[in-house]
Amino acid sequence: MSKQVEDQSDDLLTIDELAAAVQMTVRTVRYYATLGLLPTPERRGRIAYYGDVHRARLEMVRALQEHGFTLQAIEGYMTSIDPNATVEELVLRRSMLIPWSPAPLDLLNRADLEEQAGRKLTAADLDLLVTLGAIARVGKKFEPKPALRVSLDLIELDIPTESMGAAGQAIAQHMDSLVSELTTIMKDQVVAPFRSSPHTPEEALEFERTVKRLRQLTIEAVVTHFQRSANEFIAKSLTRPGS
């Protein structure tokens, strides 16, 4: 093999190297390729080589999985992407899929939930945890949500279940609205301006890291503003006649 071909291969990956780079098995990568989620690799003799675009597409698949997309939904989304999309474009698309919370945990059975709770859970307890958004039923198992630990402590309190359910629904209602507004702002005022001018793949990756940090700071800001608003509301309530 000539030195020129060796230099070109330095920028490419074998399927084993690609699988290791995206933390997937070779079998999974091959399967995704058969589904048409990856463009045709470059062949040199009997060896197939994969580049940055292949890696970016597989990382997009991982991001969709972390958001709970089914394989069918992932196929639909990936086929909607321009086959000639660059690494930069794929990274920018993925930046909008960065989760606001840690990656979802493994499904739990009832015994797992009871171990976390430190006691037996009744059918009513499980229903209340679902209402509070702490878990979601997936067949005979449960998908834990970030609020699980807090909700398990909450149902220990001597508070009417109707009140806890109403509070959970109120939080969910307003969170949906807030997330919709914040996501629109992110797309229109952060991502769109960045996409309006050309950038290198490295700059796109740095932008993705910036978006991830921005979302973390946004979560901290939401918590801080809620605490401040709650304190102000309590202070005002104490000054009202009959409070």
Solvent accessible surface area in square Angstrom, and as a share of the most:
residue,aa,sasa,rsa
1,M,158,0.70
2,S,63,0.40
3,K,148,0.63
4,Q,127,0.56
5,V,48,0.28
6,E,85,0.38
7,D,69,0.36
8,Q,82,0.36
9,S,21,0.13
10,D,111,0.57
11,D,112,0.58
12,L,32,0.16
13,L,47,0.23
14,T,40,0.23
15,I,20,0.10
16,D,89,0.46
17,E,86,0.38
18,L,0,0.00
19,A,3,0.02
20,A,76,0.59
21,A,34,0.26
22,V,5,0.03
23,Q,146,0.65
24,M,26,0.11
25,T,86,0.50
26,V,44,0.25
27,R,205,0.75
28,T,43,0.25
29,V,0,0.00
30,R,133,0.49
31,Y,106,0.40
32,Y,13,0.05
33,A,41,0.32
34,T,108,0.63
35,L,50,0.25
36,G,51,0.49
37,L,3,0.01
38,L,16,0.08
39,P,50,0.32
40,T,120,0.70
41,P,30,0.19
42,E,82,0.37
43,R,156,0.57
44,R,56,0.20
45,G,75,0.72
46,R,233,0.85
47,I,87,0.44
48,A,17,0.13
49,Y,25,0.09
50,Y,14,0.05
51,G,14,0.14
52,D,96,0.50
53,V,46,0.26
54,H,18,0.08
55,R,94,0.34
56,A,3,0.02
57,R,13,0.05
58,L,0,0.00
59,E,43,0.19
60,M,0,0.00
61,V,0,0.00
62,R,77,0.28
63,A,9,0.07
64,L,0,0.00
65,Q,76,0.34
66,E,63,0.28
67,H,76,0.34
68,G,61,0.59
69,F,78,0.33
70,T,91,0.53
71,L,65,0.32
72,Q,150,0.67
73,A,44,0.34
74,I,2,0.01
75,E,54,0.24
76,G,45,0.43
77,Y,61,0.23
78,M,5,0.02
79,T,97,0.56
80,S,76,0.49
81,I,5,0.03
82,D,80,0.41
83,P,107,0.67
84,N,130,0.66
85,A,9,0.07
86,T,79,0.46
87,V,23,0.13
88,E,30,0.14
89,E,43,0.19
90,L,0,0.00
91,V,2,0.01
92,L,2,0.01
93,R,65,0.24
94,R,23,0.08
95,S,0,0.00
96,M,43,0.19
97,L,24,0.12
98,I,15,0.07
99,P,42,0.26
100,W,68,0.24
101,S,49,0.32
102,P,117,0.73
103,A,57,0.44
104,P,73,0.46
105,L,119,0.59
106,D,121,0.63
107,L,78,0.39
108,L,25,0.13
109,N,62,0.32
110,R,106,0.39
111,A,66,0.51
112,D,48,0.25
113,L,0,0.00
114,E,26,0.12
115,E,139,0.62
116,Q,74,0.33
117,A,23,0.18
118,G,68,0.65
119,R,84,0.30
120,K,159,0.68
121,L,3,0.02
122,T,76,0.44
123,A,66,0.51
124,A,72,0.56
125,D,21,0.11
126,L,7,0.03
127,D,75,0.39
128,L,18,0.09
129,L,0,0.00
130,V,53,0.31
131,T,58,0.34
132,L,24,0.12
133,G,39,0.37
134,A,0,0.00
135,I,4,0.02
136,A,31,0.24
137,R,121,0.44
138,V,66,0.38
139,G,75,0.72
140,K,195,0.83
141,K,94,0.40
142,F,12,0.05
143,E,46,0.21
144,P,7,0.05
145,K,71,0.30
146,P,107,0.67
147,A,42,0.33
148,L,8,0.04
149,R,116,0.42
150,V,104,0.60
151,S,6,0.04
152,L,4,0.02
153,D,78,0.40
154,L,54,0.27
155,I,19,0.10
156,E,100,0.45
157,L,97,0.48
158,D,153,0.79
159,I,69,0.35
160,P,83,0.52
161,T,76,0.44
162,E,133,0.60
163,S,55,0.35
164,M,8,0.04
165,G,7,0.07
166,A,59,0.46
167,A,52,0.40
168,G,10,0.10
169,Q,115,0.51
170,A,44,0.34
171,I,110,0.56
172,A,54,0.42
173,Q,124,0.55
174,H,115,0.51
175,M,77,0.34
176,D,100,0.52
177,S,59,0.38
178,L,56,0.28
179,V,72,0.41
180,S,65,0.42
181,E,104,0.47
182,L,45,0.22
183,T,41,0.24
184,T,70,0.41
185,I,81,0.41
186,M,9,0.04
187,K,101,0.43
188,D,87,0.45
189,Q,127,0.56
190,V,45,0.26
191,V,4,0.03
192,A,49,0.38
193,P,70,0.44
194,F,36,0.15
195,R,109,0.40
196,S,93,0.60
197,S,51,0.33
198,P,127,0.80
199,H,47,0.21
200,T,66,0.38
201,P,57,0.36
202,E,119,0.53
203,E,83,0.37
204,A,0,0.00
205,L,66,0.33
206,E,92,0.41
207,F,21,0.09
208,E,24,0.11
209,R,140,0.51
210,T,70,0.41
211,V,0,0.00
212,K,108,0.46
213,R,121,0.44
214,L,64,0.32
215,R,7,0.02
216,Q,80,0.36
217,L,77,0.38
218,T,26,0.15
219,I,70,0.35
220,E,95,0.43
221,A,44,0.34
222,V,45,0.26
223,V,78,0.45
224,T,79,0.46
225,H,94,0.42
226,F,145,0.61
227,Q,100,0.45
228,R,131,0.48
229,S,64,0.41
230,A,34,0.27
231,N,97,0.50
232,E,88,0.39
233,F,124,0.52
234,I,97,0.49
235,A,55,0.43
236,K,121,0.51
237,S,27,0.18
238,L,135,0.67
239,T,113,0.66
240,R,123,0.45
241,P,137,0.86
242,G,90,0.86
243,S,91,0.59
